[in-house]
Amino acid sequence: MLFEDRGDGGRRLAALLESYRAERPVVVGIPRGGILAAEEVARHLGAPLDALVCRKLGAPGMPEYALGAVAEGGVVHVRGEALAELSLVGHDVLALAQREALEVASRVERYRGGRRLEDLRGRTVIVVDDGIATGCTARAAVKAVRERGAARVVLAAPVVAPEALACLAPLVDDLVCVEAPADFFAVGAFYRRFEETSDEDVVACLRRSRGEARPSVRKGDDPPEREGRISVCSDDLEVAGSLEVPPGARSIAVFSQGSESPEESPRDGYLARLLRARGVATLLLDREAPACAGTREEVLREARRLVLAARQLGGRADTGHLGIALLGSSRDAVPVLVAASLEPALFSAVVCIGGRLDQAGERVLRGVRAPTLLVVGSHDEEVLRVNEEALDLLAGRKSLAVLPGAGHPLAGPGELEAVARLAARWSEEASAPPGSEARA
């Protein structure tokens, strides 16, 4: 199921919480995004709404990887397995927790302006987020609510990862969700619109819940994102795809979409959304029906499709100024490398995610001149070994990013967000004029 936005998710969730109306609960949302879903729950139940501020503890240098979370009131939750994965010790986490605690305190003041959190003593408290991935933030929130004297705690979210569902259910009196999909890989993938929620949005939501007028907020005047299709034919090839260009883009990521791995499509679509949010344009080629699946002929054909698409982009008025980065996940990483070796001057950057790069061959790897980023999960041991060997053969600027705790495919909570951050920075730096700084 896809939710239109957080409000839609909250309304669907509220219907499942109807039985709690008679208990006169307090609804607390986890800002930022969770407050918008919580507002709908509180409105449906006729309950008071408040915000319980929590912050994820991100790993040093890898903020998407959750070490744990901090909640207002001094509550800290730390994942033991995350500490072991990164070989961190107590004082490392203490420094991170202290820094995030300062941000928590700042946001409490920003959101409530000196007003105390709603009195939770002896009450049924429904803790709402827009989605639960690892469960770190939810754990901290539940602990904070318990410490404030809640009689019963209900944890609720439109979408919850099955692993988090199993871990969190014993910690609360009830856990309610609309969806707990087996193919969960990111909260945002289950929303059609998942724009970033601002502090102003949170404050306005809380003001509405108290019957206060919403302050006027001037929206930005940025031009809208340009969407469209490309279609080009040459000899025996027909290339079509979906093109989206956010305002101010300096680079464009062209996704290899071969016929072998249709299971990657939802992840690629979500990754493209994340890249556009970071100012990188995207082109997702339409998949071809498999004709010679898994053969060298198919790999070469997909590489030629990528080259043809890139030439088309270079000749367009709206994209000709953009640096062209190639991006391929898993099996699609090989045709990306082949394309980059066929036309070294055409591409400004290459990003390969969890690919069996040994299948490209030494000649192809040595022929890649564009700056190349390889991204692999630390638990994907065989693919990690292959990528380390490939790194030595690549001729141009290169880097290997290893995501802690990740396996294959890279689709766990926070993993695609980490890939997007790394890929956006890599493609932007490669496309930036000499002497300029790429956006992080």
C-alpha positions in Angstrom: 0.0 0.0 0.0 1.2 3.5 -0.8 0.1 6.4 1.3 -0.5 9.7 -0.4 1.3 11.7 2.3 1.8 11.6 6.1 -1.7 13.0 6.6 -3.2 10.1 4.6 -1.1 7.6 6.6 -2.3 9.2 9.9 -6.0 9.0 8.8 -5.7 5.3 7.9 -3.9 4.7 11.2 -6.5 6.6 13.1 -9.3 4.3 12.0 -7.4 1.3 13.6 -7.1 3.2 16.9 -10.9 3.9 17.3 -11.2 1.5 20.2 -9.0 3.8 22.3 -11.4 6.8 22.1 -13.2 5.8 25.3 -9.9 5.9 27.2 -9.4 9.6 26.5 -5.8 9.1 25.4 -3.0 11.6 24.9 -1.4 11.5 21.4 2.2 12.3 21.1 3.9 12.6 17.8 7.6 12.1 17.2 8.9 15.2 15.2 9.4 16.1 12.7 7.4 13.9 10.2 5.5 11.9 12.8 3.7 14.9 14.1 1.7 15.2 10.8 0.4 11.7 11.2 -0.2 12.2 14.9 -2.3 15.3 14.2 -4.7 13.2 12.2 -4.9 10.5 14.9 -5.5 13.2 17.6 -8.2 14.9 15.5 -10.0 11.6 14.9 -10.0 10.5 18.5 -10.7 14.0 19.9 -7.5 13.7 21.9 -4.9 16.3 23.0 -1.8 16.4 20.8 1.8 17.0 21.8 5.3 16.4 20.4 7.9 14.2 22.1 11.3 15.2 20.8 13.7 12.4 19.9 16.9 12.3 17.9 18.6 9.4 16.2 22.2 8.8 17.1 24.0 8.5 13.8 27.3 6.7 13.4 30.4 9.0 13.0 30.8 9.7 9.3 27.6 7.6 8.5 24.7 9.6 10.0 22.1 7.3 8.4 23.4 4.3 10.4 21.5 4.3 13.6 23.5 3.6 16.8 20.5 4.4 18.9 18.4 7.4 19.9 18.0 10.2 22.5 14.7 11.5 23.8 13.8 14.5 25.9 14.2 13.9 29.6 17.7 12.4 29.2 16.5 9.1 27.8 19.2 7.3 25.7 18.9 4.0 23.8 21.9 2.4 22.3 22.0 -0.7 20.0 24.7 -3.1 21.3 25.1 -4.7 17.9 25.8 -1.4 16.3 28.6 -0.7 18.8 30.2 -4.0 18.1 29.9 -3.5 14.3 31.7 -0.2 14.5 34.1 -1.1 17.4 32.8 1.8 19.4 33.1 2.1 23.2 31.1 3.9 25.8 32.8 7.3 25.7 32.4 7.5 21.9 28.6 7.1 22.3 28.5 9.5 25.3 30.0 12.3 23.2 27.4 11.7 20.4 24.6 11.5 22.9 25.6 14.7 24.6 25.7 16.5 21.2 22.2 15.2 20.2 20.8 16.0 23.7 21.7 19.6 23.1 19.7 19.5 19.8 16.8 17.8 21.5 16.7 20.6 24.1 16.9 23.2 21.4 14.0 21.7 19.6 11.9 21.3 22.7 12.2 25.0 23.3 11.5 25.7 19.6 8.4 23.6 19.5 6.9 24.3 22.9 8.4 27.7 23.9 8.6 26.9 27.6 5.3 25.1 27.7 5.5 21.7 29.5 4.8 18.4 27.8 1.2 17.3 28.3 0.7 15.5 31.6 1.0 11.8 30.9 0.6 10.4 34.5 -2.0 7.7 34.6 -3.0 8.2 31.0 -3.2 6.0 27.9 -0.5 7.5 25.6 -0.5 6.8 21.9 3.0 7.4 20.5 2.8 8.1 16.7 5.5 8.2 14.1 5.2 8.3 10.3 7.0 5.0 10.0 9.4 2.7 12.0 12.5 1.2 10.4 15.1 0.2 13.0 12.9 1.1 16.0 15.7 3.0 17.8 13.7 6.3 18.0 10.5 4.5 18.9 12.3 2.7 21.8 13.6 5.9 23.2 10.2 7.5 22.9 8.4 4.6 24.6 10.9 4.7 27.5 10.5 8.5 27.9 6.7 8.1 28.0 6.9 5.3 30.6 9.2 7.5 32.7 6.6 10.3 32.7 4.1 8.0 34.3 2.0 6.7 31.4 -0.4 4.0 32.5 -0.6 2.3 29.0 1.6 2.9 26.0 0.4 2.3 22.5 2.9 2.6 19.7 1.4 3.4 16.2 2.7 4.1 12.7 1.4 3.7 9.2 4.2 1.4 8.2 6.6 -0.7 10.3 9.5 -2.9 9.3 8.7 -6.6 10.3 11.9 -6.9 12.3 11.1 -3.7 14.3 7.6 -4.9 14.9 8.8 -8.1 16.5 11.3 -6.3 18.7 9.0 -3.5 19.8 5.8 -5.4 20.4 6.9 -6.7 23.8 7.8 -3.2 25.0 4.4 -1.7 24.7 0.8 -2.5 25.6 -0.2 -2.4 21.9 1.5 -1.9 18.6 -0.7 -0.7 15.8 0.2 -0.3 12.1 -1.5 -0.2 8.8 1.3 -2.1 7.0 4.3 -4.3 8.0 5.4 -5.3 4.5 7.9 -8.2 4.1 9.7 -6.2 1.4 10.2 -3.1 3.7 13.4 -1.2 2.9 12.6 2.5 3.7 9.8 4.4 5.3 9.7 7.0 2.5 9.2 4.3 -0.1 5.6 3.8 1.1 4.6 7.4 0.5 3.9 9.1 -2.8 4.9 12.4 -1.2 7.4 12.4 1.5 8.8 15.9 1.6 11.0 17.0 4.5 9.0 18.4 7.4 10.2 21.7 8.8 10.3 23.0 12.4 7.7 25.6 11.3 5.4 22.7 10.2 5.7 21.1 13.7 5.0 24.4 15.5 2.0 25.1 13.2 0.7 21.6 13.9 0.9 22.1 17.6 -0.7 25.5 17.4 -3.7 24.1 15.4 -4.2 21.4 18.0 -4.5 24.1 20.7 -6.9 26.2 18.5 -4.4 28.9 17.8 -4.0 30.6 14.5 -1.3 29.2 12.2 1.5 31.7 11.6 2.0 32.7 8.0 5.0 31.0 6.5 6.2 32.3 3.2 7.0 29.5 0.8 10.0 29.5 -1.4 9.8 30.7 -5.0 11.9 27.9 -6.5 10.7 26.8 -9.9 9.0 23.4 -10.0 10.9 20.2 -10.8 10.8 19.4 -14.5 9.5 16.0 -15.5 9.4 14.4 -18.9 10.3 11.5 -21.1 13.2 10.9 -23.5 13.0 8.7 -26.5 15.8 8.0 -29.0 16.5 5.4 -31.7 19.7 4.4 -33.3 20.4 1.3 -35.5 18.9 -1.6 -33.5 18.4 0.3 -30.3 15.4 2.1 -28.9 16.0 4.0 -25.6 13.2 5.6 -23.6 13.1 6.7 -20.0 11.7 9.0 -17.3 13.7 12.2 -16.8 13.3 14.5 -13.8 15.4 17.6 -13.2 15.2 19.5 -9.9 15.9 23.2 -9.8 19.6 24.1 -9.7 20.8 20.6 -10.7 24.4 20.4 -11.8 24.6 16.7 -12.5 22.3 13.9 -13.7 22.4 10.2 -12.6 21.5 7.8 -15.4 20.2 4.5 -13.9 21.0 1.3 -15.7 17.8 -0.7 -15.9 18.7 -3.9 -17.6 16.3 -6.8 -18.0 17.8 -9.1 -15.4 16.9 -7.5 -12.1 13.3 -6.2 -12.1 13.2 -6.6 -8.3 15.6 -3.6 -8.1 13.0 -1.3 -9.7 11.2 -0.1 -6.5 14.6 0.5 -4.8 15.9 2.3 -7.8 12.8 4.5 -7.9 13.2 5.4 -4.3 16.9 6.0 -4.6 16.2 8.4 -7.5 13.7 10.3 -5.3 16.4 10.7 -2.7 19.0 11.9 -5.2 16.5 14.5 -6.6 15.9 15.7 -3.0 19.7 16.4 -2.9 19.6 18.3 -6.2 20.7 15.6 -8.6 18.6 15.1 -11.8 17.7 11.5 -12.7 17.0 9.4 -15.8 15.6 5.9 -15.3 15.6 4.0 -18.5 12.6 1.7 -19.3 13.5 -1.9 -18.9 13.7 -4.1 -21.9 12.1 -7.5 -22.2 14.9 -10.1 -21.6 16.1 -11.5 -24.9 19.4 -13.1 -23.9 19.4 -12.7 -20.1 22.7 -13.0 -18.4 24.8 -13.1 -21.5 27.6 -10.8 -22.6 25.4 -9.7 -25.5 22.8 -8.4 -23.1 25.4 -6.6 -21.0 26.8 -4.9 -24.1 23.4 -4.0 -25.4 22.5 -2.3 -22.0 25.9 -0.5 -22.1 25.1 0.8 -25.6 21.7 2.0 -24.4 23.4 4.0 -21.6 25.8 5.6 -24.1 22.9 6.5 -26.5 20.9 8.0 -23.6 23.9 10.0 -22.4 24.5 11.4 -25.9 20.8 12.4 -26.1 21.1 14.2 -22.7 24.3 16.0 -23.8 22.5 17.4 -26.9 19.4 18.7 -25.1 19.0 22.4 -24.1 17.7 21.5 -20.6 20.4 18.8 -19.7 23.4 19.5 -22.0 25.1 21.5 -19.2 24.8 18.7 -16.6 27.6 16.3 -15.7 26.4 12.8 -16.5 26.9 10.1 -13.8 26.2 6.4 -14.4 24.6 4.5 -11.6 24.0 0.7 -11.4 23.0 -1.6 -8.6 23.8 -5.3 -8.3 23.7 -6.9 -11.8 23.3 -3.5 -13.5 26.7 -2.3 -12.2 28.5 -4.3 -14.9 26.9 -2.6 -18.0 27.6 0.7 -16.3 31.3 -0.1 -16.2 31.2 -1.3 -19.8 29.5 1.9 -20.9 32.0 4.0 -19.1 34.9 2.2 -20.8 33.3 2.5 -24.2 33.0 6.3 -24.0 35.4 7.5 -21.3 34.9 11.2 -22.2 31.1 11.1 -22.1 30.6 10.4 -18.3 31.7 12.6 -15.4 31.2 9.9 -12.7 30.3 6.3 -12.1 28.6 4.8 -9.0 28.3 1.0 -8.6 26.2 -0.3 -5.7 26.8 -3.9 -4.5 27.9 -5.2 -7.9 29.8 -8.3 -8.9 32.4 -6.2 -10.7 34.6 -9.2 -11.5 32.1 -10.1 -14.2 33.1 -6.9 -16.0 36.6 -8.2 -16.6 40.0 -6.6 -16.2 40.1 -4.9 -19.6 36.8 -3.1 -18.9 37.9 -2.0 -15.4 41.2 -0.6 -16.6 39.3 1.3 -19.3 37.1 3.3 -16.9 38.5 6.8 -16.6 35.6 8.6 -14.9 35.8 9.0 -11.1 34.2 5.8 -9.8 32.6 5.2 -6.4 31.9 1.6 -5.3 29.4 1.1 -2.4 29.2 -2.2 -0.6 27.7 -3.5 2.7 30.2 -4.7 5.3 28.3 -8.0 5.6 28.3 -8.7 1.9 31.7 -10.4 2.2 32.2 -11.9 -1.2 31.0 -8.8 -3.1 33.2 -6.7 -0.8 36.2 -8.8 -1.7 35.4 -8.5 -5.4 35.0 -4.7 -5.1 38.3 -4.4 -3.3 40.0 -6.2 -6.2 38.2 -4.1 -8.8 39.3 -0.9 -7.0 42.9 -1.7 -7.7 42.2 -2.1 -11.4 40.3 1.1 -12.0 42.4 3.7 -13.7 40.9 7.0 -12.7 40.0 8.6 -9.3 38.2 6.0 -7.2 36.8 5.2 -3.8 35.2 2.3 -1.9 32.5 3.1 0.6 31.6 0.3 3.0 28.3 0.6 4.8 28.5 -0.9 8.3 26.1 -3.7 9.1 24.7 -3.8 5.6 24.3 -6.9 3.5 22.9 -7.6 0.0 21.0 -5.9 -1.4 21.5 -2.5 0.1 18.0 -1.9 1.2 17.9 -2.0 5.0 16.8 1.0 7.1 18.9 4.0 6.3 21.0 2.2 3.7 19.6 3.7 0.6 19.7 7.1 2.3 23.4 6.6 2.9 23.9 5.5 -0.8 22.1 8.7 -2.0 24.2 10.9 0.2 27.4 9.3 -1.1 26.3 9.2 -4.7 25.1 12.8 -4.7 28.3 14.1 -3.3 30.4 12.0 -5.6 28.6 13.0 -8.8 28.4 16.7 -7.7 32.1 16.9 -6.9 33.0 15.2 -10.2 30.7 17.6 -12.1 31.8 20.8 -10.3 34.0 23.3 -12.1 37.6 23.5 -10.9 37.9 25.5 -7.7 34.3 25.3 -6.8 32.7 23.2 -4.0 30.1 20.6 -4.5 27.0 20.6 -2.3 27.0 18.0 0.5 
